[in-house]
Amino acid sequence: MSASTLPSLPSDAVGSLYVGDLMADVNETLLFEIFNAVGPVASVKVCRDMKTKKSLGYAYVNFHNMKDAERAIDCMNFTSIKGQTCRIMWVNRDNAVRDKGVGNIVVKNLDETIDNKMLFDTFSMFGSILSCKIGFNRETGDHLGYAFVHYAEQAAADKAIEQINDMVLAGRKVIVEKFQSKEQREEQQQNEYTNIYVKNIPSELNVEQIFDILKKYGQVESRLIPEGKDDAKNCGFCYCNYRTHEEAKAAVAGLNEVKGEDGKLIEASRCLSKAELKRQSRQNKIRMTSTNLYVKNLPSYMDDDGLKELFSKFGNISSAKVMIDKHGLSKQFGFVNFEREDEASLSMAEMNGKDLNGLKLYVGLAQTKNERKSILSKKFAKTAPAVAPTPAFGFVPPSPHMMRPPFGNHFPGMGFGGPGIPRAPMMSMHAPPRHMGMDPMMHMHAPPRGGMMPQPRPASFRAIPSNGRKSLLESLAGKSPEQQKQIIGEKLYNSIQKLEPKKAGKITGMLLEMETTELLILVESEAELIKKVNEALIVLRQHSI
């Protein structure tokens, strides 16, 4: 590399160089030996993954003398280190230079024979280059056919675009244009789209009839209208690409006002990219974990509209669906998806257990197939004969990983009024648990001197006999706060296990952080208990505890 093409130094340069495109086995010792031949090296740092400690493929080399750093770039850039060409550039500590995109261009449709050195030599004639990089697949190492060149000045980038764009390099006509961030590209796609997606197309329309409707709004460059199966003449959706953005925009506006014979509106929108669809699907999945409700024990006559009307008083509903069998009969369960979490939580508290024409509704958060499978497997596992003795008082404590949430000492968004699940104190083999459900150790009685072990107590929960609030208060009288929590906790656990057997221990532990007076309300009021259980489920799902 000649001195005339040497990249200009950043204003804050202190002899620090970035060395990229390194093999995974290149370490600090090897780099020190290589660069110390140019001049005294102050330090070398190979960047590694924090968990695996594997090299990330780049390093930083710091020289004592600025001139030695300049000489290293001039002599060693694009040289081979362990059989792979390296890239060297100045370390620029000003992130704004990269974030603003000034002087940054993208080169597309590159031939696979063009490497980083050839790219640098081609574009260095227009000005000082801060960095240039060809895109490679990280896993396979395949050439991706595009590259980025970052100039120190925008004027040099503009000149490169003017001179190189549409020029043939290595037998291919390359495209050179100003670099745009992901957000800018998506915004441009939204403002200049020509491809639209249409759904809810009436089944009685054939391919030619659909095409005639699409042609009303402009010149169609290309289309995809899948043919239907059985009696349907189409699949209910299609894609259409118009010549101009104005025509596509007019088609979206016009088609959204068209109704089929069944009275449903046709829906048209901008065609989303694969990345946008994945991101949208991921966001919907996260949102629906706390807003999508499962409703069962519905009357046989209940349809989608009736289900939506039943829950609409609690908030805005995005969808309501009653499941039907192959004969068109209701399976007597369905799903209701709210727009907000608080609306879903309120509807669960109010509607769960409500009598509807002699049927007692069950309303809870919808679960995935894997979640239901896990619950059923644990439920059937409880019916197997127990090998180990059961805990004292018949209470089943949670597993050790339930002891403390990984995200801190409290559960945000829940009105429990206290810190998260505390660490359980160590207990002896004879003492009962100090805090119900908080110690993963099982209570066992020491064997008598005769060597005979007592028979384990049954695993079923033994609820404390109660004749209402008066009996419960009498059982709490004279007890210490910890003993009171123990008694209330056992009673709550029995009720929570019927609602959520999978997470009963975890939810009980969360509720026990409330005040004793608040816990008594939960024991007496089924509606209040269901409300708190639903709030706990939302928190557990959000934080994947």
N, C-alpha and C positions, 0 to 999 in steps of 0.2 A: 504494500500500500504506500503510495507516495505521500509526502508531507502535505501536499495541497488538498488531499481528500480526507485528512485527519479530522475527525469530528471536533467541533468546537467545545471547549470546556464549559460546564455549567458554572454559574456565578459563584456557587458555594462548593466547588470541587476541592477536595483535600487529598487527592491521590488515591481515591477509592474507585475500584473497577468492579463491574458486574461481569461474571464469566458464566455463560449459559450453554445449553445443549451438551451437558456433561453425561458421561456414562454413570450408571448407578454405583460402580465400584471405585470411582475416583474420589480420593480422600484428601484431607488437608496436607498430609505429608507430601504426596505427589505434586500437588499444586504449588506448595512452597518451593520444592526443588526446581520446578519448571520456571516459575516467575522470578525466583531469586537469582537466576542466571542473567536476568535483564538488569536488576538493581536490588538493593536491600529491601526486603519485604518486612513490613511491620507485623502483619497478621493475616491469617487466612481462615475463612469460615465457610464450610459447606452446609447449606441449609437442608435440614432433615425433617421428616414427619415426626410430630411430637409423640405419637403413639407407637408407630412401627420402627422409628429411628432410621428409616431408609432415606437415601438421598433424594431430594426433589429435582435434581438435575441442574442446579445452579449454585454458584458460590460467590463470595465477595473477597477480593484481594486488596489489601491496603499497603501502599508504599510509603516509605519515609519521605521520598523526594518526588515532587510533582513531575519532573522531567522523566524520571524512571517510569512513571505511570503512562506518560505520553508515548514513550518508546515501546512499552509493552503492547499498547493498542496498535501502534504502527507495525511492529514486527510479528506479533503473535495472533492477531485477529484472523479467524478462519483457518488457523492451523489445526492439525490433528492431535487430539489427546486420547490415547488408547483406542485409536482407530475411528474416532468420531470428531468431525469438525466443530470447533467451539465458536461461540460468538462473544465478543468483548465490547463493552460500552461503558461510558461514564455512569457513575451512580448519581442520579439526580434526586436530591432530597425534597424537592418541591413537587408535591403530588399534583398541584394545579396545572403544571405543564402538560402532564399526561391527561388529566381529566378534562381539560378544555378542548383537547383534540386539535390544537393549533399545529399546522404543518404535518398532520398525520393523513396518509393516503392508503388506500387498499388497492391491490393489484389482483385481478381475477383472470381465470382461464390460462393459468401458467402451465407450461409443459413440465412433465415430471423430471426432465433432465436439468432443469434450472435449480441450482442450489443457492445457499445464502451468499456465497462469495460472488457468484455471477450476478445475483440480484443487486448486491452492493455496488459492484463495478458499473452496472448499467445505469443506476439512478444517482450515483455520486457526482456525475457531471453537472447536475443542476444545483448543487449546494451541499452544505455540511449536513451529514446524516447522524442523528442521535442513535438510532437503532433501526435494524431491518430484520424481519423474521418471516420465514416461510412456514405455513401451517402444516403440521404433521399430526396424524392420528397417534395419540399417546399410547394406545394399547398395541397397535399393529405396526406403527412407524410409517404408514403409507403417506405419500405426498397428497395433500388435499387440493392442490391446484390454485391456491391463493396465498397472498403474502401481505405484510404491512410494512410500510416504510415511513419513518418519522423524521422529518427535517427540523432543523433548528429554527427555520424561518418559514412563514406561510408563503412568501413569494416563491421560494424554491419548490414548494409543493405544487403551487399553481402552475409553475413552468413545466414540471414533470407531467402533470395531467395533460397539459396542452400538447406536449411533444410526444409522449409515449402512448397515450390513449389511442386505440385502434391500430397500433403498430404490431407487426408480426414478429414474435420472438420465438425462436426454435420451432418454427412451423405453425405457431398458433397466434391468432389475433387476440391480444390482451386487452382487457378493460381496466382503465385506471381512473379512479374517482375519489372524491373526498371521503374520508372515513366517517361513518356515522355510528353512534352508540346503539345499543340494543333498543333503548327507549325511543331514540329518534327514528329508527327503522320501523318500529311498531306504530309510532305516531304517523309516519308517512304512509304506511299501509292502510291505516284507518281513514286517512284523508284522501287517498288516491286509489282506493280499491276499484277493481273492475269485475272481480269474481264474487258471485253471490251464492248463497245456500238457501234452498226453498224446501219447506217441509209442510206436513198436513195437507198434501195434495189429495183431492178427492179420488177415490179408487176407481170411479167410473170413467175417468179421463184416460185416453190412451196416449202413447208417446207423441204422435203427431199433433193431437189437440193441445198437449202441454207446450210443445214447441211453438205452436201458433200464438199461445198466450204470451210466451216469453218474447216473441218477435215484436209485439206491440210497443215495447219500451225502447227498442234500439237494435242496432246491428249485433247479432250474436256471433262472436268469434269461434267459440267452441261450447259444447254442452255435454252433460252426462245425465241421461234419464233412464235409470234402470227399469226394466220391464218387471211386472209383478208376477206372482205365482198363483196357481189355482184360478179363482174367478177374478182376482184383482188385475187391472190392466196396467198398474204401475206400483212401485214400491213405496209410494207416499213421499218421496223426496227426490231432489235433483240438484245438479250444479250447473251454473251458467256463467260464462265469461263474456262480457260486453266489450265493445271497441273502446269506449271512453268511460271515465268515472261518472260523468253526468248521467249517462244512460243506465249504469248500474244503480246509481242512487235513485233514479226515477222508478226503476223496476222494484226496488225494495219498498218505496213508498206506495206504489200502485198495488203490488201483490198483497201487501198487508191489509188491504181493504176488500179483498176478494173472498167470498164465502162459497163453500161447497153446498151440495144438496142437503147435507146433514146439518147445516147451519154453522159449522165450525169455520173459523177464519184460517186462510193460508198464512203461514209465517215465512217471511223472507228476511235475511240479514247478510252482513258481510261474511264471506267465507274465512274462517279462522285458520291460522297456520297450525301445524302439528304441535309446535311448542306452546302456542296459546291454548290449544285444546287440553294438553297435558296439565298446564298450570291451572286452568279453569276447573278441570276434573279434580285436581288435588285440593283446591280451595273449597269446592262443593263438598268433598268428602269430609274435610275437617269441620265445616260448618254444620253438616247434617248429623254429625255424631251427637250434638246436643240440642238439635231442633227437630229431628225426625222421631216421631212417636209410633209405637206399635199398639194397636187397639184390637182387642179380641172380645168374644162373646157378643158380637153385634147381632141384631135381629136379622132374620133371613131376607127381609124385604129391603134392608138398607142398601142404597147405592152410593156412587161417588158424591153426587150432589147432596144427598142426605147426610153423609158423613161430614162433608165440609160445613154444612149448615149447623150441625151439632156442635162443632168446635169453633166456629167463626166468632163467637162472642168473646173469646179469649185473646184474639189478635188476628193479624193478617196471615192467611194460609197460602203458601205457594203451590201446594198440591195436596190432594186427598184421593186415596185409591182404596176401593174395596176389592179384595182378591176373589176371583171367580174360578170355578173348575171348567173342565172341557165341555160340560153340558150347559154352561152359562149360568149355573147356580152359585150363589154366594157361599164362600168358605167361612163366612161369619168372622173374618178378621181383616184388618186393613192397616194403612199407614197414613199419618197426617204429618205434613212438614210445615212448620211455622217459619216465619222470616226472622224471628228473634228468639233468643234463648229464654228470656224471662217469660215470654208468652207461652212457650212450651212447658216450662216449669210450673206455671200457674195452672195450665190445663191439666197436667198430671195430678196436681194436688186436689183439684176440684172434681175431676171426672173419674179418677180411679176408685172403684168400688161403688159407683153410682148405679142405682137400679134403673134399668131401661126395659120396660115391658116384661118384667119378671126376670130379666137377665142382668147379672152383676158384671159391669164392665171392668176390664183390666186395661189400664193405660200405663205404659212405661216407655223408656227409651228403646228405640229399635236396635237390634243387635245383629252383627254380621254372622255369617254361617259358622266361622271359626269360633266366635265367642259362644254361640249356642252349643256347639259341639263340646267345648271345654266345660261348660256348665253341666251338660248331661253326663259327661264322663265322670266328673267329680260326684254327681248325684248318685250314680249307680255304684261308684266306688265305696260310698258310705254303707251300702247294703252288705258289703263283704264282711266276713268276721274279722274283728279287730285283733291284731297281734300284740300290740303294745298297750299298756294300761292307758286309760283315758285321763284327761286332766281333772283336777278337783272341781267339784260343783257341777260337773257335766258340761263346763264351758270349753269350747274349742278355740284356743288362741290362734292368732294369725301366724304365718310363717315369718322367719327372721327378716326377709326382704321387705316386709310390710312395716317394720318398726319405725322408720323415719323416711319421709319423702325426700327425694334427691334434690328438690329445688328449693329447700329452705326449711324454716321452722314454723311455717304457718301456711294455711290454705287460703289463697286470695279468693275474694268473691263469695265467701260463705259467712253467715252470721253466727258462727259458733263462739265468738267472743274470747278466744284464747289461742295459745300457740298450737302448733301441730302435735302429732303423736310424740310423746316424750319417750326417752329411753327407759326401758324397764329396769328396775333395780334387780340385782342378783338375789336369788332366794335359795334357801337351803332345801335339802331334800324333804324336810319335814314341814316347813312353813308354807302356808297357802300363799298364792300370788298376792302381792301387795296391790296391784292395779289390774283389775280384770281385763284380760285380753291383750295386755301389753307385753307380756313376757313370753318368749318363744319356748322356754323350758317347760316341760310337762311336770305336773305335780305327781310325785310318787311317794308311797308310804314305805318306810324301811321294813324289811322282813322281820318277823318276830324271832326271838331267840331259838325257837324250834326249827327255824329254817323254812317255814311254809309261808309262801307269799299269799296275801289276801286276794280274793277274786277281784278283777277290775270292775269298776262301776259301769253300768250301761252307758253307751255313747249318747243316748237320747237326752235332750235337755230337760232338766227338772225345774219347771217354773215354780216360783214361790207362791203358795196359795194366797189369793187376794180376794177380798170382798169389797173392793173399791178403794177410794182414796183413804178412808179411815184406817183400813187394815194395813195399807202400805205405810202410812205415817206411823202407825204403831210399831211396825217392824223396823222403822228407821230410828225410832226414839232411843236415845242413849247410845247410839252408835257413833263411832268416829267418822270424819268426812270420808276417809278411804273406805270404810266398811259400808257407808251409805252408797257410795259410788258402785261398790261391788254388788250390792243388792239391786240397785236400779239398773246397772249394766246387764245383769243376768236377765232381767225382765225385758229390757229393750232388745237384747240379742235374740231372744225367742221370737219376738215380733218381726225383727228385721230379717231373720233367716227365712221366714215365709215369703218375704218380698224379694230379697236378693240373696239367695243362699251362697253364691260365689264370693261375694264381698261383704258378708255379714260381719265378720270379725273386724275388718278394716273400717267399715262405716261405724260400727259401734265404738271403736276407739276414738274416731273423730268426734262423735257426738258427746262422748264423756268429758270433752274439754269444756263443755257448757256448764253453767251454774246448776246446782242441784234443783233450784226452783224451776228452771227452764226444762230440766230433764223430767220433772214430775208432770209438766204439761204434755210432754211427748208420750209419757206412759198412759195418760188419760185420753188424749185426743189422737185418734187414728189419722185424721186428716193432716194434723201438724207433723206427725211422724213421717207420713208419706212425703210431705213437702221437703222435710230435711233430708230424707233418704235420696230424693231426686236431686237436690242440690249437691249432695256428696257425690253422687254418680257423675254429675257434670264435671266437678272438679277432678275426680279421679281419671276421667277420660281425657280431659284437657292436658293433664300432666302425666298420663300413662303410668300411674303408680301401680 
